[in-house]
C-alpha cells in the first residue's frame, strides 16, 4: 500500500477527474474536502486500505430522467430531471430539489457531495442526496408549474420514501412547488406519507421555522464563531448577497442580534441602505411581487440601487454570501479585506471560490464553510421528519431553540476537531474532518457495500 499520504490523496482526486469528466463544480467540492483529509489518513490507515474516501466520492445511485410537460399555450416542453442519492450510511438520503436552467449532473453531484458532510455535522440520522431539473419556474404560471411538478414526480416517486429518500426545496423550489410535488406523490402512492418531503405547508405536515431555518442557522453559526473570539453582531455592518429565502432570514436574525445589514442583491445588481435593509419592503418586492431588487430602492428613500457591480465592494464587518455557488472570487475577497471585513459566513452552497477562500484565510479573516454554516435548513428538515413520524407539532419558540442548539453544536464540533487535528481556528478543516469521520465510521460498520 502507498504510505505517501499526499500521493494517495492526489491519486484519489485524479481518479475522480477521470471518472467524472466536465463536472467542474463536483471536482471543486471533492478537492476542497480532500485537501483536509491528509491529516485523517495519516492517523487512520484503514481508510486507505478499504478505499473509504473513494467509496464516499462515488454516489450510491444516480437517476436521470425525462420530464415532458405542456405550457398554457399548448406547447410541449422537455426538461431533464435528476436525483443523485449519494450516501445513506447515516440514514435515508436527504437533500433539496433545485429548479434552475443551470442545473446539470455535475452541479447536482457537487450539491449532493456537500450534503453528505453537512448532514453528518448536524448529528441527525440522515444521509446525503440532491436533485432537481433544468426547468425554470420564473415567469411561469401556477398551472404550468403544477403540470411540470406533476410530471417530475410521476417519475421520481418510485425512488422516494420516508425511509429511503426525502427531498426538500432549494433554488426555484418553494412552498408552491413542494405542495404540487407532494400532491402528486400522494395521488400516485395512495399514502399520506408526510415524511417523504420536507418544507411542507404548516397546515399539512410542515414544521415551524423550516422557512427561516437556513438563514437563521447561518446567523446562529456566525454568532457562535464570533463568541469564541470574544465578539458579537452588536454594532456590526453586514452584507448579505442574494434576496431569496436564505438571505431574507439571515437579515432578519442579524438585525435581531444587533447587527445592521446594509446591502443585499439579486442577479441584476445590489441595493445599499445605510439605515439597514427594511425586511417588510424586501419581502413585498421579492416574495410577493417577485420583482427585481431595484424595486426596493424605488420605495425606500435611504436606499440606492447599483446595477451590476459587486456587493462585496460595500464596506462591512461581516459578509454572508447567500446567493449561489462561486459568487465570491479572489478579487471580491481582496475588496472585502481592504474594507475591513473580519468574518465571512457561507449562507449558500460553496459560494466562495477556492482562490477566495485562500485569500481570506491568509489575511486572517474568520471563514465559515457552507457545509457547516448553512446546515440549519436540513437540520430543521430532520426535525420536521421527526414531528411527522410522531404525529406531533412543535411551537416556533421550541423549534428555533432546537435549531440554535444544533448550530452551536456544529460550530463546537468543527472548532474542536480543528484543534484536535492541529489547525486551531480552521473551520474548513474542522468541518471536513468531523463530517468525514462521522460518515466513514458508519461506512466501515456496514461492510463493503
C-alpha positions as CSV (number, residue, x, y, z in Angstrom):
1,X,0.0,0.0,0.0
2,X,1.2,3.5,-0.8
3,X,2.2,5.2,2.5
4,X,2.8,8.6,1.0
5,X,-0.5,10.3,2.2
6,X,-0.4,13.3,-0.2
7,X,0.2,11.0,-3.1
8,X,-2.7,8.8,-2.0
9,X,-5.0,11.9,-1.9
10,X,-3.8,13.1,-5.3
11,X,-4.4,9.7,-6.8
12,X,-8.0,9.7,-5.5
13,X,-8.6,13.2,-6.9
14,X,-7.2,12.3,-10.3
15,X,-9.4,9.2,-10.4
16,X,-12.4,11.5,-9.6
17,X,-11.4,13.7,-12.5
18,X,-11.1,10.7,-14.9
19,X,-14.4,9.2,-13.9
20,X,-16.4,12.4,-13.9
21,X,-15.2,14.5,-16.9
22,X,-16.5,18.0,-17.3
23,X,-18.2,18.2,-13.8
24,X,-16.2,21.2,-12.6
25,X,-18.3,22.1,-9.6
26,X,-18.2,18.5,-8.4
27,X,-14.4,18.4,-8.9
28,X,-14.1,21.6,-6.8
29,X,-16.2,20.2,-4.0
30,X,-14.2,17.0,-3.8
31,X,-10.8,18.8,-4.0
32,X,-11.9,21.1,-1.1
33,X,-12.7,18.1,1.1
34,X,-9.6,16.0,0.1
35,X,-7.3,18.9,0.9
36,X,-8.4,18.5,4.6
37,X,-8.1,14.7,4.7
38,X,-4.4,14.2,4.6
39,X,-4.3,14.6,8.4
40,X,-7.0,11.9,8.7
41,X,-5.3,9.4,6.5
42,X,-2.1,9.9,8.5
43,X,-3.9,8.7,11.6
44,X,-6.3,6.2,10.1
45,X,-4.6,3.8,7.7
46,X,-7.7,1.7,7.4
47,X,-9.5,4.4,5.4
48,X,-6.8,4.0,2.7
49,X,-6.9,0.2,2.9
50,X,-10.7,0.0,2.5
51,X,-10.8,2.8,-0.1
52,X,-13.3,4.7,2.2
53,X,-12.8,8.1,0.5
54,X,-13.2,6.6,-2.9
55,X,-16.5,5.0,-1.9
56,X,-17.8,8.2,-0.4
57,X,-16.8,10.1,-3.6
58,X,-18.9,7.7,-5.7
59,X,-22.7,8.2,-5.5
60,X,-24.7,5.1,-4.5
61,X,-27.2,5.9,-7.2
62,X,-27.7,8.5,-10.0
63,X,-31.1,8.9,-11.6
64,X,-31.6,10.9,-14.8
65,X,-35.0,11.1,-16.4
66,X,-37.1,13.0,-19.0
67,X,-39.8,15.4,-17.8
68,X,-42.3,16.3,-20.5
69,X,-44.9,18.9,-19.8
70,X,-47.3,21.3,-21.7
71,X,-47.5,25.1,-21.2
72,X,-50.6,27.3,-21.1
73,X,-50.4,27.8,-24.9
74,X,-50.3,24.0,-25.6
75,X,-46.6,23.9,-26.5
76,X,-44.8,20.8,-25.3
77,X,-41.5,21.1,-23.4
78,X,-38.9,18.5,-22.5
79,X,-36.8,19.1,-19.4
80,X,-34.3,16.8,-17.7
81,X,-34.7,15.6,-14.1
82,X,-32.0,14.4,-11.7
83,X,-31.7,12.7,-8.3
84,X,-28.3,11.8,-7.0
85,X,-28.6,9.5,-4.0
86,X,-25.1,10.0,-2.7
87,X,-24.7,8.3,0.6
88,X,-27.1,6.5,3.0
89,X,-24.6,5.4,5.7
90,X,-26.2,7.6,8.4
91,X,-29.9,7.5,7.3
92,X,-32.2,8.0,4.3
93,X,-30.9,10.3,1.5
94,X,-31.8,13.9,2.4
95,X,-31.3,17.0,0.3
96,X,-33.2,19.5,-1.8
97,X,-34.5,19.8,-5.3
98,X,-33.3,22.7,-7.4
99,X,-35.3,24.0,-10.4
100,X,-33.0,26.3,-12.4
101,X,-31.7,26.5,-16.0
102,X,-28.1,25.9,-14.8
103,X,-28.9,22.5,-13.3
104,X,-26.9,19.6,-14.7
105,X,-25.4,16.4,-13.4
106,X,-22.2,18.0,-12.2
107,X,-24.0,20.6,-10.1
108,X,-26.3,18.1,-8.6
109,X,-23.4,15.9,-7.7
110,X,-21.5,18.7,-6.1
111,X,-24.5,19.7,-4.1
112,X,-25.1,16.0,-3.1
113,X,-21.5,15.5,-2.1
114,X,-21.6,18.6,0.1
115,X,-24.9,17.5,1.6
116,X,-23.3,14.2,2.8
117,X,-21.0,16.0,5.2
118,X,-23.4,18.8,6.0
119,X,-26.0,16.3,7.2
120,X,-23.4,14.4,9.1
121,X,-22.4,17.6,11.0
122,X,-26.0,18.1,12.2
123,X,-25.7,14.9,14.3
124,X,-29.2,13.9,12.9
125,X,-29.7,10.4,11.3
126,X,-29.8,11.5,7.7
127,X,-27.7,10.6,4.6
128,X,-27.0,12.9,1.7
129,X,-28.5,13.4,-1.7
130,X,-29.7,16.2,-4.1
131,X,-31.8,16.6,-7.2
132,X,-33.6,18.9,-9.5
133,X,-34.2,19.9,-13.1
134,X,-33.1,22.5,-15.7
135,X,-36.7,23.8,-15.6
136,X,-37.1,27.5,-14.9
137,X,-40.2,28.4,-12.8
138,X,-39.6,32.1,-13.3
139,X,-42.3,33.7,-15.4
140,X,-44.4,30.5,-15.4
141,X,-48.0,30.4,-14.3
142,X,-49.1,28.4,-11.3
143,X,-50.8,26.0,-13.7
144,X,-47.6,25.5,-15.7
145,X,-45.5,24.9,-12.6
146,X,-48.1,22.4,-11.3
147,X,-48.0,20.5,-14.6
148,X,-44.3,20.4,-14.5
149,X,-44.1,19.3,-10.9
150,X,-46.7,16.5,-11.5
151,X,-44.7,15.2,-14.5
152,X,-41.4,15.4,-12.5
153,X,-42.9,13.5,-9.5
154,X,-44.5,10.9,-11.8
155,X,-41.0,9.6,-12.5
156,X,-39.2,10.5,-9.2
157,X,-41.8,9.0,-6.8
158,X,-40.6,5.4,-7.3
159,X,-37.2,6.4,-5.8
160,X,-38.6,8.2,-2.7
161,X,-39.9,7.2,0.7
162,X,-39.6,8.4,4.3
163,X,-37.1,5.6,5.0
164,X,-35.4,5.8,1.5
165,X,-35.0,9.3,0.1
166,X,-36.6,12.6,1.4
167,X,-36.2,15.7,-0.8
168,X,-36.9,19.3,0.2
169,X,-36.8,22.6,-1.6
170,X,-33.8,24.6,-2.9
171,X,-33.4,27.3,-5.5
172,X,-36.6,27.6,-7.5
173,X,-38.5,25.1,-5.3
174,X,-40.5,26.8,-2.6
175,X,-43.8,26.1,-0.8
176,X,-45.8,26.2,-4.0
177,X,-43.6,23.6,-5.7
178,X,-43.4,21.3,-2.6
179,X,-47.2,21.4,-2.5
180,X,-47.6,20.2,-6.1
181,X,-44.9,17.6,-5.7
182,X,-46.5,16.2,-2.5
183,X,-50.0,16.2,-4.0
184,X,-48.8,14.1,-6.9
185,X,-46.8,11.7,-4.7
186,X,-49.9,11.2,-2.5
187,X,-52.1,10.6,-5.6
188,X,-49.8,8.0,-7.1
189,X,-48.9,6.1,-4.0
190,X,-52.3,6.4,-2.2
191,X,-50.5,7.2,1.0
192,X,-50.4,10.3,3.2
193,X,-46.7,9.8,3.8
194,X,-45.9,13.2,5.4
195,X,-42.2,12.4,6.0
196,X,-41.4,11.9,2.3
197,X,-40.9,15.6,1.6
198,X,-39.9,18.5,3.9
199,X,-40.6,22.2,3.6
200,X,-44.3,21.4,3.6
201,X,-47.0,23.9,4.5
202,X,-47.8,24.3,8.2
203,X,-51.3,23.1,7.7
204,X,-50.4,19.7,6.2
205,X,-47.3,18.4,7.9
206,X,-44.8,21.2,7.8
207,X,-42.7,22.4,10.7
208,X,-42.3,25.8,12.3
209,X,-39.0,27.6,11.5
210,X,-38.4,25.5,8.4
211,X,-38.8,28.5,6.1
212,X,-36.4,30.6,8.3
213,X,-34.0,27.8,9.1
214,X,-31.1,28.2,6.7
215,X,-30.9,32.0,7.1
216,X,-31.4,31.8,10.9
217,X,-28.9,28.9,11.1
218,X,-26.2,30.9,9.3
219,X,-26.6,33.8,11.7
220,X,-26.5,31.4,14.7
221,X,-23.3,29.8,13.4
222,X,-21.8,33.3,12.9
223,X,-22.7,34.3,16.4
224,X,-21.0,31.2,17.8
225,X,-17.9,31.8,15.7
226,X,-17.8,35.4,17.0
227,X,-18.4,34.3,20.6
228,X,-15.2,32.2,20.7
229,X,-13.3,35.3,19.7
230,X,-15.0,37.5,22.3
231,X,-17.1,39.2,19.7
232,X,-20.8,39.5,18.6
233,X,-23.1,41.0,16.0
234,X,-23.7,44.1,18.2
235,X,-22.9,47.2,16.1
236,X,-21.6,45.2,13.1
237,X,-22.1,46.3,9.5
238,X,-23.2,43.2,7.5
239,X,-23.7,42.5,3.8
240,X,-25.8,39.6,2.6
241,X,-25.8,38.6,-1.1
242,X,-29.0,37.3,-2.6
243,X,-32.6,38.3,-1.7
244,X,-34.2,34.9,-1.6
245,X,-35.2,32.7,1.4
246,X,-31.8,32.3,2.9
247,X,-30.8,36.0,2.6
248,X,-34.1,37.3,3.9
249,X,-34.0,35.3,7.1
250,X,-30.3,35.8,7.7
251,X,-31.0,39.5,7.5
252,X,-33.9,39.1,10.0
253,X,-31.8,37.2,12.5
254,X,-28.7,39.5,12.2
255,X,-31.0,42.5,12.9
256,X,-32.4,40.7,16.0
257,X,-28.9,40.1,17.2
258,X,-27.8,43.7,17.0
259,X,-26.2,43.9,13.6
260,X,-27.2,46.1,10.6
261,X,-27.4,44.6,7.2
262,X,-26.6,47.4,4.8
263,X,-26.8,45.6,1.4
264,X,-28.4,42.7,-0.4
265,X,-28.6,41.7,-4.1
266,X,-30.1,39.7,-6.9
267,X,-28.8,38.8,-10.4
268,X,-29.5,42.4,-11.6
269,X,-27.4,44.2,-9.0
270,X,-27.5,45.2,-5.4
271,X,-29.1,47.8,-3.1
272,X,-27.3,49.7,-0.3
273,X,-29.4,51.0,2.6
274,X,-27.2,52.6,5.4
275,X,-30.2,52.6,7.7
276,X,-30.5,48.8,7.4
277,X,-32.5,46.7,5.0
278,X,-36.2,47.1,5.6
279,X,-37.4,43.5,5.6
280,X,-41.1,44.2,5.1
281,X,-40.3,46.1,1.9
282,X,-37.8,43.5,0.7
283,X,-40.3,40.7,1.3
284,X,-43.0,42.6,-0.6
285,X,-40.7,43.2,-3.6
286,X,-39.1,39.7,-3.8
287,X,-41.6,37.3,-2.3
288,X,-45.0,38.8,-3.2
289,X,-44.3,40.7,-6.4
290,X,-41.3,38.5,-7.5
291,X,-39.7,41.7,-8.8
292,X,-36.1,42.9,-9.2
293,X,-34.2,44.2,-6.3
294,X,-34.3,47.7,-7.8
295,X,-37.9,47.9,-6.7
296,X,-36.6,48.1,-3.1
297,X,-34.7,51.3,-3.9
298,X,-37.7,52.7,-5.7
299,X,-39.7,52.5,-2.4
300,X,-37.0,53.3,0.3
301,X,-35.6,56.9,0.1
302,X,-32.5,55.9,2.0
303,X,-31.5,53.1,-0.4
304,X,-29.7,53.2,-3.7
305,X,-29.6,50.6,-6.4
306,X,-26.3,49.6,-8.1
307,X,-26.8,47.9,-11.4
308,X,-24.3,45.0,-11.9
309,X,-21.2,45.6,-9.9
310,X,-20.2,43.7,-6.8
311,X,-21.9,43.7,-3.5
312,X,-18.6,42.8,-2.0
313,X,-17.3,46.4,-2.7
314,X,-19.7,47.6,0.1
315,X,-17.7,48.0,3.3
316,X,-18.7,45.6,6.0
317,X,-17.5,43.8,9.1
318,X,-19.4,40.5,8.2
319,X,-20.1,39.1,4.8
320,X,-22.7,36.4,4.3
321,X,-22.8,35.1,0.7
322,X,-26.2,33.6,0.3
323,X,-27.0,33.5,-3.5
324,X,-25.2,30.7,-5.4
325,X,-22.0,28.8,-6.0
326,X,-18.8,30.6,-6.8
327,X,-20.2,34.1,-6.4
328,X,-17.3,35.4,-4.3
329,X,-14.0,35.3,-6.1
330,X,-10.4,36.3,-5.2
331,X,-10.9,39.9,-6.3
332,X,-14.0,40.2,-4.2
333,X,-12.2,38.7,-1.2
334,X,-9.5,41.3,-1.6
335,X,-12.1,44.0,-1.7
336,X,-13.7,42.7,1.5
337,X,-10.3,42.6,3.2
338,X,-9.4,46.1,2.1
339,X,-12.7,47.4,3.5
340,X,-12.1,45.8,6.9
341,X,-14.2,42.6,6.7
342,X,-13.4,40.2,9.6
343,X,-15.9,37.4,9.1
344,X,-17.2,35.5,6.0
345,X,-20.0,33.1,6.6
346,X,-21.3,31.0,3.7
347,X,-25.1,31.0,3.6
348,X,-25.2,29.3,0.2
349,X,-23.6,26.1,-1.0
350,X,-19.9,26.7,-2.0
351,X,-20.4,30.5,-2.8
352,X,-16.7,31.2,-2.3
353,X,-14.1,30.1,-4.9
354,X,-11.0,28.2,-3.7
355,X,-8.8,31.1,-4.5
356,X,-11.0,33.5,-2.5
357,X,-11.0,31.1,0.5
358,X,-7.2,31.0,0.4
359,X,-7.0,34.9,0.2
360,X,-9.4,35.3,3.1
361,X,-7.7,32.7,5.3
362,X,-4.2,34.1,4.6
363,X,-5.5,37.5,5.6
364,X,-6.7,36.2,8.9
365,X,-10.4,36.6,8.1
366,X,-12.5,34.1,10.1
367,X,-14.2,31.9,7.5
368,X,-17.2,29.5,7.9
369,X,-17.8,27.0,5.2
370,X,-21.3,26.3,3.9
371,X,-21.4,22.7,4.9
372,X,-21.3,23.9,8.5
373,X,-22.8,27.4,8.4
374,X,-25.8,26.7,6.2
375,X,-26.8,23.3,7.7
376,X,-29.7,24.9,9.5
377,X,-32.1,24.1,6.7
378,X,-31.5,20.4,6.6
379,X,-31.3,20.2,10.4
380,X,-34.8,21.7,10.6
381,X,-35.9,19.3,7.8
382,X,-34.8,16.4,10.0
383,X,-36.8,18.0,12.9
384,X,-39.8,18.1,10.5
385,X,-39.3,14.4,9.8
386,X,-39.2,13.7,13.5
387,X,-42.5,15.6,14.0
388,X,-44.1,13.8,11.1
389,X,-43.1,10.4,12.5
390,X,-44.5,11.1,15.9
391,X,-47.6,13.0,14.6
392,X,-46.5,15.9,16.6
393,X,-46.1,19.7,16.1
394,X,-43.8,21.9,18.0
395,X,-44.0,25.6,18.7
396,X,-42.0,28.2,16.9
397,X,-40.0,29.0,20.0
398,X,-39.2,25.3,20.7
399,X,-38.2,24.7,17.1
400,X,-36.0,27.8,17.0
401,X,-34.3,26.8,20.2
402,X,-33.6,23.3,18.9
403,X,-32.1,24.9,15.7
404,X,-29.8,27.2,17.7
405,X,-28.7,24.3,19.8
406,X,-27.8,22.3,16.7
407,X,-26.0,25.2,15.0
408,X,-23.9,25.8,18.2
409,X,-23.2,22.1,18.3
410,X,-22.0,22.1,14.7
411,X,-19.7,25.0,15.4
412,X,-18.3,23.3,18.5
413,X,-17.6,20.1,16.6
414,X,-15.8,22.0,13.8
415,X,-13.9,24.1,16.3
416,X,-12.8,21.2,18.5
417,X,-11.9,19.0,15.5
418,X,-9.7,21.7,14.0
419,X,-7.8,21.9,17.3
420,X,-7.5,18.2,17.6
421,X,-6.0,17.9,14.2
422,X,-3.5,20.7,14.7
423,X,-5.3,23.6,12.9
424,X,-6.9,25.8,15.6
425,X,-9.5,28.1,14.2
426,X,-9.6,26.4,10.8
427,X,-13.3,25.7,10.4
428,X,-12.9,24.4,6.9
429,X,-10.7,21.6,8.0
430,X,-12.8,21.1,11.2
431,X,-16.0,20.7,9.2
432,X,-14.5,18.5,6.5
433,X,-12.8,16.2,9.0
434,X,-15.6,16.0,11.5
435,X,-18.2,15.3,8.8
436,X,-16.0,12.7,7.1
437,X,-15.2,10.8,10.2
438,X,-18.9,10.6,11.1
439,X,-19.7,9.1,7.7
440,X,-16.6,6.9,7.4
441,X,-17.2,5.2,10.7
442,X,-20.7,4.2,9.6
443,X,-19.4,3.1,6.1
444,X,-16.9,0.8,7.8
445,X,-19.6,-0.6,10.2
446,X,-21.8,-1.6,7.3
447,X,-19.1,-3.6,5.5
448,X,-18.1,-3.4,1.8
449,X,-21.4,-2.2,0.3
